[in-house]
Amino acid sequence: MAFELEKLLRPHILQIKPYSSARDEYSGKVGVFLDANENPYGSLTGEGFNRYPDPYQVEVKEKLQLIKEVRFEQIFLGNGSDEAIDLLMRAFCVPGKDNIILLPPTYGMYEVSAAINDIAVKKVNLTENFQLRSDAILDAVDQNSKIIFICSPNNPSGNKMDRKAIRQIIQKFHGLVVVDEAYIDFSDEPSFTTELKQFPNLLVMQTFSKSWGLANLRIGMAFASEKIIRILNLIKPPYNISGLTQQKVLESLDQAQRIAPLVKEVLKERLFLEGELDKLHFVLNCYPSHANFILVKMDHARKIYEYLIHEMIIVRDRSKVVLCEDCLRISVGTREENTKLLEALKRYEPIIKNL
């Protein structure tokens, strides 16, 4: 059975008439604007924030399509990747009936969004090496399974998923496969955006929060077929990306050539951090990472986490997450930040020897 978008959607979605925003019929920037009940005298900041932003972020997408090598119509921009996750569930999953498939350990917002939308979750754990069990995943599929979420590079383990296994799942699953590539810029793996033409049931998520350094602006990207993107635009809030955010993203896109050196610096610090952590006797394993963080297995992980908080060094305790027992997830910082972390851990080493 081939992928059929219309049959996968919730029945009422295609009947929805989208909100007609004030800028749908006129996209020009010059004119007398008396259509949107805006304040004609400007804003208190004096920066022209009194007008509503472009609801479809045309300028951003025009630049982004060249960088990502996808067509304009294949791009969706959301208030963080979390908005795309939520919209996908609202578009494709009938509350109280349908389910999604998650592959723990993985990004926590998939399950949170499912709970908010009353969508059942089926879980198929990764292997001990944090790889996909493709046969088990496909065996878990039933007639109400609508979406499979695959995070690659994975959060919190940091590894890239086997590409052959991902392709197998996309080919054999007749629902939607979401490949979350939030950390793709730190990996040597090519993006699955290069395979959108081949797989009509594939959606790829990326973000401006990591390598682009725009986490504070909250803007995520989704790439898929024109049909899928049209659905997301149909049901999104009319002005989901602020004008200020669009402005700052445009400024960043004009400096896209600076991303590669920044990523190179992060990778250099990741290598340094891995090497120094491996020297500590209580560190049992630094899992291979294709992200800007390292999952570290260590003796007494929770106690070390609490000690680091006391030292005002904040890492992420993942020790209660399946397959991540006794693990801390450590983001790669600057050399100064990484050195402070390592010095603190070295001060703690004599203490932990006596535990």
HELIX and SHEET records of a PDB file:
HELIX    1   1 LEU A    5  LEU A    8  1                                   4    
HELIX    2   2 ILE A   13  GLN A   15  5                                   3    
HELIX    3   3 VAL A   58  LYS A   68  1                                  11    
HELIX    4   4 PHE A   72  GLN A   74  5                                   3    
HELIX    5   5 GLY A   80  PHE A   92  1                                  13    
HELIX    6   6 MET A  109  ILE A  116  1                                   8    
HELIX    7   7 SER A  134  ALA A  140  1                                   7    
HELIX    8   8 ARG A  163  LYS A  172  1                                  10    
HELIX    9   9 ILE A  184  PHE A  186  5                                   3    
HELIX   10  10 PHE A  192  GLU A  195  5                                   4    
HELIX   11  11 ALA A  215  LEU A  217  5                                   3    
HELIX   12  12 GLU A  226  ILE A  235  1                                  10    
HELIX   13  13 GLY A  243  LEU A  253  1                                  11    
HELIX   14  14 ALA A  256  ARG A  258  5                                   3    
HELIX   15  15 ILE A  259  LEU A  277  1                                  19    
HELIX   16  16 ALA A  301  HIS A  310  1                                  10    
HELIX   17  17 ARG A  335  LYS A  353  1                                  19    
SHEET    1   A 7 ILE A  75  GLY A  78  0                                        
SHEET    2   A 7 GLY A 220  PHE A 223 -1                                        
SHEET    3   A 7 LEU A 202  THR A 207 -1                                        
SHEET    4   A 7 LEU A 176  ASP A 180  1                                        
SHEET    5   A 7 SER A 145  CYS A 151  1                                        
SHEET    6   A 7 ASN A  99  LEU A 102  1                                        
SHEET    7   A 7 ALA A 120  LYS A 123  1                                        
SHEET    1   B 4 VAL A 283  CYS A 286  0                                        
SHEET    2   B 4 PHE A 293  MET A 298 -1                                        
SHEET    3   B 4 CYS A 327  SER A 331 -1                                        
SHEET    4   B 4 ARG A 316  ASP A 317 -1                                        
END                                                                             
